[in-house]
Amino acid sequence: MDRLLQHLWQRRGPLACLLWPLSVLFGSLAALRRTLYRWGWLASHGVPAVVVVVGNVVAGGAGKTPVVMALVRHLQRRGLAPAVVARGHGRHSRILHLLGPDSTAAEAGDEPLLVHRATGAPVAVASRRVEAARAVLAARPATRVIVCDDGLQHLALRRDITVCVFGAGGIGNGWLLPAGPLREPWPRPADLLLTHGALPPGTPTAMPAWTVHRRLADHAVRADGGRVPLADLAGKPLRALAGIAQPAAFFAMLRAAGLTLVHTEALPDHHAFQNYDFDSNAGSHGAGQLLICTEKDAVKLWQHHPEALAVPLELDIPTDFLARFDALVDAKLSSPHGHPIA
């Protein structure tokens, strides 16, 4: 279904045109909601920390979580004690959960669990992100910056800095949901823009924008935290699976790294793996194949298949982007003056 929608949203074909009236209704309701927040008829809550929202205007994966992890690590290097809040897509509960060493993807969602394990930063998930922010501040009072993974349209939590992220697909056909992929019209205000491809049509020339590139790490990670150089996997028969928004891109990077993929399996984004049976899915030629996946998949898959190897995706963020980001953060830390709503 995800792949079907992504194909539908890339052009203004007959089905998209049929859905267009619903997108007009969706856009009207979204605009009314933003107006109610702007006028104060719907409450927007601030917290005593700088809030950075990393989000997008397109439904589906845009590479937000790798950006979140990169910014968290950058803030940690600066000694600013960042924390992360998220809704926790795909988890089995809607209650507030502060992640700990025993947290599972079912409790927290796969992406928040990955962020917590990969960075060591405190992470809280809740349906209302302001509750997650308050919880993480209560648990870690030294927190100075809160990074919100997704939530560009979640206006109940006031934000100080917005980072809008676009995947390689840009804005697709440029229509709102459900006729197109847009959650809200583009362009929209944003402090910083990161894109994995060309700038989306209509992007203001004055908007600060940078291109980022994802690449594979030079190693895979075992369930026990040990590393296996990718060079050691060259020539070995590998079975690759990916439950992410763009699995084909992950497989292409593995092949470009010189790995031999005997079989690939593209699964739905946020696939849970509770009932995944490697032996039956491997087919008649599965014997002797090593199982390889993304880090996002591994936080769930390792519970059932600890022999799997996870290959991290690393993000190259331009240094001038980080300099601009630091300037915005420092300005808010030195003289906070409220949070804009949009």
PyMOL commands that set and color helices and strands:
alter all, ss='L'
color gray80, all
select helices_A, chain A and resi 2-8+14-38+64-77+105-108+110-119+129-139+230-233+247-256+278-282+295-301+319-334
alter helices_A, ss='H'
color red, helices_A
select strands_A, chain A and resi 50-55+82-86+97-98+123-125+145-149+161-166+192-195+209-211+213-216+219-221+227-229+237-242+260-266+290-294+309-311+313-316
alter strands_A, ss='S'
color yellow, strands_A
deselect
rebuild
show_as cartoon
